[in-house]
């Protein structure tokens, strides 16, 4: 009898596993209600329970049960149930698939010491141990998903070229899931400078339970206007309506790439039109390795299970199924661990912090891979990228990423085109252009086969069509202002060139006559007119006429630099020669009773003295405000024109021009005085009329012609000619 009593005493002191244990779950919808995905998730919970209860390895002496509460998307209902759990002494709860609810129930859990384990919520806002100290999840935070998108874009941009892959648009729902993922994605994208976020659009989605359609017309129009070819849809639901509407805006096709987050890639598509449009759709999820035995075990179990008992069994597996099954599996292992510690058969309540601490110590080989948690309850697992195959209606992983291993390719993506050829996102508008070499307007249907040249090149070919017949010469061969134009520069230059050339030939002929009759035969009339200065006048005139050719054709820095020198020096040289000749006549006839002889060499000194200041002006002008050719805006288009460079830029050239004109005016005034003083000398020696006519022409040229040309030339160079 004593031995029996001792035996009973020892048994009473042993830790005995409870016959059953009830898990409490906060779920979205009741069985046989709501979207198919939620009904299938409930089946996964039941399948996991049956599998565990039939196992001799986990809780062999305890039947595991689940008591569910269905909030139907109501955060208020979920909060109310959490408060009831606190009153009932329940301190460990599973489920809660929506971040909209967890951000509230997590706060309640913090206050009332209730631990929670979610199967799937990935929103980054929950990675906060201060706000949600007792919340843990089987999904890693979506930061990894953002990085997968970023690395995917950078990877294909490095292969295909950055053009088109360097801009993306974001569209998200306004719920915590969409906003949280979008903010995280923007933060991740800000870590690099190769991809620009062209626009960020949001819309209100209320159809998580009943599928209510959202109006996204305004948002899609903004994306269309942004010209982005990569569209990142971080939405909690409503994808099928979104992609159909986007197709109507021309935002779906071989030259677009769409990304979605785990809320969509973990779900199924049912609309046939949306399924067809989603070929090549890229989705992100946590990385669930293919082929490992636990995943294969679940796949086989799901396929052979009775669909009349387990809704959706035998059909395509969603990655959320693995996470839901693992939620129950991990909870069972956690319960077993607490049972081993003798806490389950204790009359004392197990607080939420104990559940949380023990949960985060676990390492479980689940159907979704190795399950381990960090110190704040986030699962440690890489993120993956998948593409949608409408033929099999499944998602296929193409790569995975984490900060340690980087971007790892699994297989080629089958894109919207139905091939593995990377999309060309460098789509540009077709345009007409002018070919300088061919001398005609041409068309580039791709918008990128032809690289348009700017007019500042030495021998450009293809230029914008707006340069054709715009009065500014942009082609070296003048074809842009000659072919099919009302104003023909070729004809203009031929006419001016012939006239100028004829005048130069006349001057050359006159030079020959002056040399023969003035210097060799020494005709009195030519001797009186001073052959030396006649030659200076004729040479200056030839140089002046030759300056016209410096304005011919397309501007060039050398030609622009010579323009003030050739025209300015020839003009001042002619005026100085006339003034020097008349100065000698004035001196001789001013003192008729005194015999005087003023040699040509003395007059040459006077001539050079009058030219010297203009030389100084031109030298300083060239150094300080160098005349050159560069691109300038003329009438809304950039043209290659003569302008001022050097140290001062454009105002400096104008200032030096007026200084030179001012000096020429001073010399002209000197000539006017001499013309008046010599008006009464004998006719044979009197050149006052010739000097007066020259002065009149130059004054008219300076006061009328030059201002008109300066006003017209920036607007219409052809008219200025």
Secondary structure in CASP SS format (residue, H / E / C, confidence):
PFRMAT SS
TARGET T0000
AUTHOR 0000-0000-0000
METHOD secondary structure of the structure
MODEL  1
X C 1.00
X H 1.00
X H 1.00
X H 1.00
X H 1.00
X H 1.00
X H 1.00
X H 1.00
X H 1.00
X H 1.00
X H 1.00
X H 1.00
X H 1.00
X C 1.00
X C 1.00
X C 1.00
X C 1.00
X C 1.00
X C 1.00
X E 1.00
X E 1.00
X E 1.00
X E 1.00
X E 1.00
X E 1.00
X E 1.00
X E 1.00
X C 1.00
X C 1.00
X C 1.00
X C 1.00
X C 1.00
X C 1.00
X C 1.00
X C 1.00
X H 1.00
X H 1.00
X H 1.00
X H 1.00
X H 1.00
X H 1.00
X H 1.00
X H 1.00
X H 1.00
X H 1.00
X H 1.00
X H 1.00
X H 1.00
X H 1.00
X H 1.00
X H 1.00
X H 1.00
X H 1.00
X C 1.00
X C 1.00
X C 1.00
X C 1.00
X C 1.00
X C 1.00
X C 1.00
X C 1.00
X C 1.00
X E 1.00
X E 1.00
X E 1.00
X E 1.00
X E 1.00
X E 1.00
X E 1.00
X E 1.00
X C 1.00
X C 1.00
X C 1.00
X C 1.00
X H 1.00
X H 1.00
X H 1.00
X H 1.00
X H 1.00
X H 1.00
X H 1.00
X H 1.00
X H 1.00
X H 1.00
X H 1.00
X H 1.00
X H 1.00
X H 1.00
X C 1.00
X C 1.00
X C 1.00
X E 1.00
X E 1.00
X E 1.00
X E 1.00
X C 1.00
X C 1.00
X C 1.00
X H 1.00
X H 1.00
X H 1.00
X H 1.00
X H 1.00
X H 1.00
X H 1.00
X H 1.00
X H 1.00
X H 1.00
X H 1.00
X H 1.00
X H 1.00
X H 1.00
X C 1.00
X C 1.00
X E 1.00
X E 1.00
X E 1.00
X E 1.00
X C 1.00
X C 1.00
X C 1.00
X C 1.00
X C 1.00
X H 1.00
X H 1.00
X H 1.00
X C 1.00
X C 1.00
X C 1.00
X C 1.00
X C 1.00
X C 1.00
X C 1.00
X C 1.00
X E 1.00
X E 1.00
X E 1.00
X C 1.00
X C 1.00
X C 1.00
X C 1.00
X C 1.00
X H 1.00
X H 1.00
X H 1.00
X H 1.00
X H 1.00
X H 1.00
X H 1.00
X H 1.00
X H 1.00
X H 1.00
X H 1.00
X H 1.00
X H 1.00
X H 1.00
X H 1.00
X H 1.00
X H 1.00
X H 1.00
X C 1.00
X C 1.00
X C 1.00
X C 1.00
X C 1.00
X C 1.00
X E 1.00
X E 1.00
X E 1.00
X E 1.00
X E 1.00
X E 1.00
X E 1.00
X C 1.00
X C 1.00
X H 1.00
X H 1.00
X H 1.00
X H 1.00
X H 1.00
X H 1.00
X H 1.00
X H 1.00
X H 1.00
X H 1.00
X H 1.00
X H 1.00
X H 1.00
X H 1.00
X C 1.00
X C 1.00
X C 1.00
X C 1.00
X C 1.00
X C 1.00
X E 1.00
X E 1.00
X E 1.00
X E 1.00
X E 1.00
X E 1.00
X E 1.00
X E 1.00
X C 1.00
X C 1.00
X C 1.00
X C 1.00
X C 1.00
X C 1.00
X C 1.00
X C 1.00
X C 1.00
X C 1.00
X C 1.00
X C 1.00
X C 1.00
X H 1.00
X H 1.00
X H 1.00
X H 1.00
X H 1.00
X H 1.00
X H 1.00
X H 1.00
X H 1.00
X H 1.00
X C 1.00
X C 1.00
X C 1.00
X E 1.00
X E 1.00
X E 1.00
X E 1.00
X E 1.00
X C 1.00
X C 1.00
X C 1.00
X C 1.00
X H 1.00
X H 1.00
X H 1.00
X H 1.00
X H 1.00
X H 1.00
X H 1.00
X H 1.00
X H 1.00
X H 1.00
X C 1.00
X C 1.00
X C 1.00
X C 1.00
X C 1.00
X C 1.00
X C 1.00
X C 1.00
X E 1.00
X E 1.00
X E 1.00
X E 1.00
X C 1.00
X H 1.00
X H 1.00
X H 1.00
X H 1.00
X C 1.00
X C 1.00
X C 1.00
X C 1.00
X C 1.00
X C 1.00
X H 1.00
X H 1.00
X H 1.00
X H 1.00
X H 1.00
X H 1.00
X C 1.00
X C 1.00
X C 1.00
X C 1.00
X E 1.00
X E 1.00
X E 1.00
X E 1.00
X E 1.00
X C 1.00
X C 1.00
X C 1.00
X C 1.00
X C 1.00
X C 1.00
X H 1.00
X H 1.00
X H 1.00
X H 1.00
X H 1.00
X H 1.00
X H 1.00
X H 1.00
X H 1.00
X H 1.00
X H 1.00
X H 1.00
X C 1.00
X C 1.00
X C 1.00
X C 1.00
X C 1.00
X C 1.00
X C 1.00
X C 1.00
X C 1.00
X C 1.00
X C 1.00
X C 1.00
X C 1.00
X C 1.00
X H 1.00
X H 1.00
X H 1.00
X H 1.00
X H 1.00
X H 1.00
X H 1.00
X H 1.00
X H 1.00
X H 1.00
X H 1.00
X H 1.00
X H 1.00
X H 1.00
X H 1.00
X H 1.00
X H 1.00
X H 1.00
X H 1.00
X H 1.00
X H 1.00
X H 1.00
X C 1.00
X C 1.00
X C 1.00
X C 1.00
X C 1.00
X C 1.00
X C 1.00
X C 1.00
X C 1.00
X C 1.00
X C 1.00
X H 1.00
X H 1.00
X H 1.00
X H 1.00
X H 1.00
X H 1.00
X H 1.00
X H 1.00
X C 1.00
X C 1.00
X C 1.00
X E 1.00
X E 1.00
X E 1.00
X E 1.00
X C 1.00
X C 1.00
X E 1.00
X E 1.00
X E 1.00
X E 1.00
X E 1.00
X C 1.00
X C 1.00
X C 1.00
X C 1.00
X C 1.00
X E 1.00
X C 1.00
X C 1.00
X C 1.00
X E 1.00
X E 1.00
X E 1.00
X E 1.00
X E 1.00
X E 1.00
X E 1.00
X C 1.00
X C 1.00
X C 1.00
X C 1.00
X E 1.00
X E 1.00
X E 1.00
X E 1.00
X E 1.00
X E 1.00
X E 1.00
X E 1.00
X E 1.00
X C 1.00
X C 1.00
X C 1.00
X E 1.00
X E 1.00
X E 1.00
X E 1.00
X C 1.00
X C 1.00
X C 1.00
X C 1.00
X C 1.00
X C 1.00
X C 1.00
X C 1.00
X C 1.00
X C 1.00
X C 1.00
X C 1.00
X C 1.00
X C 1.00
X C 1.00
X C 1.00
X C 1.00
X C 1.00
X C 1.00
X C 1.00
X C 1.00
X E 1.00
X E 1.00
X E 1.00
X E 1.00
X E 1.00
X C 1.00
X C 1.00
X C 1.00
X C 1.00
X E 1.00
X E 1.00
X E 1.00
X E 1.00
X E 1.00
X C 1.00
X C 1.00
X C 1.00
X C 1.00
X C 1.00
X C 1.00
X C 1.00
X C 1.00
X C 1.00
X C 1.00
X C 1.00
X C 1.00
X C 1.00
X C 1.00
X C 1.00
X C 1.00
X C 1.00
X E 1.00
X E 1.00
X E 1.00
X H 1.00
X H 1.00
X H 1.00
X C 1.00
X C 1.00
X C 1.00
X C 1.00
X C 1.00
X C 1.00
X C 1.00
X C 1.00
X C 1.00
X C 1.00
X C 1.00
X H 1.00
X H 1.00
X H 1.00
X C 1.00
X C 1.00
X C 1.00
X C 1.00
X C 1.00
X C 1.00
X C 1.00
X H 1.00
X H 1.00
X H 1.00
X H 1.00
X H 1.00
X H 1.00
X H 1.00
X H 1.00
X H 1.00
X H 1.00
X H 1.00
X H 1.00
X H 1.00
X H 1.00
X H 1.00
X H 1.00
X H 1.00
X H 1.00
X H 1.00
X H 1.00
X H 1.00
X H 1.00
X H 1.00
X H 1.00
X H 1.00
X H 1.00
X H 1.00
X H 1.00
X H 1.00
X H 1.00
X H 1.00
X H 1.00
X C 1.00
X C 1.00
X C 1.00
X H 1.00
X H 1.00
X H 1.00
X H 1.00
X H 1.00
X C 1.00
X C 1.00
X H 1.00
X H 1.00
X H 1.00
X H 1.00
X H 1.00
X H 1.00
X H 1.00
X H 1.00
X H 1.00
X H 1.00
X H 1.00
X H 1.00
X H 1.00
X H 1.00
X H 1.00
X H 1.00
X H 1.00
X H 1.00
X H 1.00
X H 1.00
X H 1.00
X C 1.00
X C 1.00
X C 1.00
X C 1.00
X C 1.00
X H 1.00
X H 1.00
X H 1.00
X H 1.00
X H 1.00
X H 1.00
X H 1.00
X H 1.00
X H 1.00
X H 1.00
X H 1.00
X H 1.00
X H 1.00
X H 1.00
X H 1.00
X H 1.00
X H 1.00
X H 1.00
X H 1.00
X H 1.00
X H 1.00
X H 1.00
X H 1.00
X H 1.00
X H 1.00
X H 1.00
X H 1.00
X H 1.00
X H 1.00
X H 1.00
X H 1.00
X H 1.00
X H 1.00
X H 1.00
X C 1.00
X C 1.00
X C 1.00
X C 1.00
X C 1.00
X C 1.00
X C 1.00
X C 1.00
X C 1.00
X H 1.00
X H 1.00
X H 1.00
X H 1.00
X H 1.00
X H 1.00
X H 1.00
X H 1.00
X H 1.00
X H 1.00
X H 1.00
X H 1.00
X H 1.00
X H 1.00
X H 1.00
X H 1.00
X H 1.00
X H 1.00
X H 1.00
X H 1.00
X H 1.00
X H 1.00
X H 1.00
X H 1.00
X H 1.00
X C 1.00
X C 1.00
X E 1.00
X E 1.00
X E 1.00
X E 1.00
X E 1.00
X E 1.00
X E 1.00
X E 1.00
X C 1.00
X C 1.00
X E 1.00
X E 1.00
X E 1.00
X E 1.00
X E 1.00
X E 1.00
X E 1.00
X E 1.00
X C 1.00
X C 1.00
X C 1.00
X C 1.00
X C 1.00
X H 1.00
X H 1.00
X H 1.00
X H 1.00
X H 1.00
X H 1.00
X H 1.00
X H 1.00
X H 1.00
X H 1.00
X H 1.00
X H 1.00
X H 1.00
X H 1.00
X H 1.00
X H 1.00
X H 1.00
X H 1.00
X H 1.00
X H 1.00
X H 1.00
X H 1.00
X H 1.00
X H 1.00
X H 1.00
X H 1.00
X H 1.00
X H 1.00
X C 1.00
X C 1.00
X C 1.00
X C 1.00
X C 1.00
X C 1.00
X C 1.00
X C 1.00
X C 1.00
X C 1.00
X H 1.00
X H 1.00
X H 1.00
X H 1.00
X H 1.00
X H 1.00
X H 1.00
X H 1.00
X H 1.00
X H 1.00
X H 1.00
X H 1.00
X H 1.00
X H 1.00
X H 1.00
X H 1.00
X H 1.00
X H 1.00
X H 1.00
X H 1.00
X H 1.00
X H 1.00
X H 1.00
X H 1.00
X H 1.00
X H 1.00
X C 1.00
X C 1.00
X C 1.00
X H 1.00
X H 1.00
X H 1.00
X H 1.00
X C 1.00
END
